[in-house]
Every structure is written in C-alpha cells, then in structure tokens.
Amino acid sequence: FYWQAAGGAVLCLAGALATAWLLGVQHW
C-alpha cells in the first residue's frame, strides 16, 4: 500500500540522516 511504502521511505531517510548526523558528531 502507498502509506506502507511512504513509511518505509521515511524510515530509510531518517536512518540515513541519523547516520550522517552521528558521523558528523564523531567528526568534530
């Protein structure tokens, strides 16, 4: 269903942002 696909995309994007943020924090 559309909302399931959208939810999966949001979770994937959130995971990518969280990973990038953590890498940015570790870079400091």
Secondary structure, DSSP 8 states (H G I E B T S, - for coil): -HHHHHHHHHHHHHHHHHHHHHHHHHH-
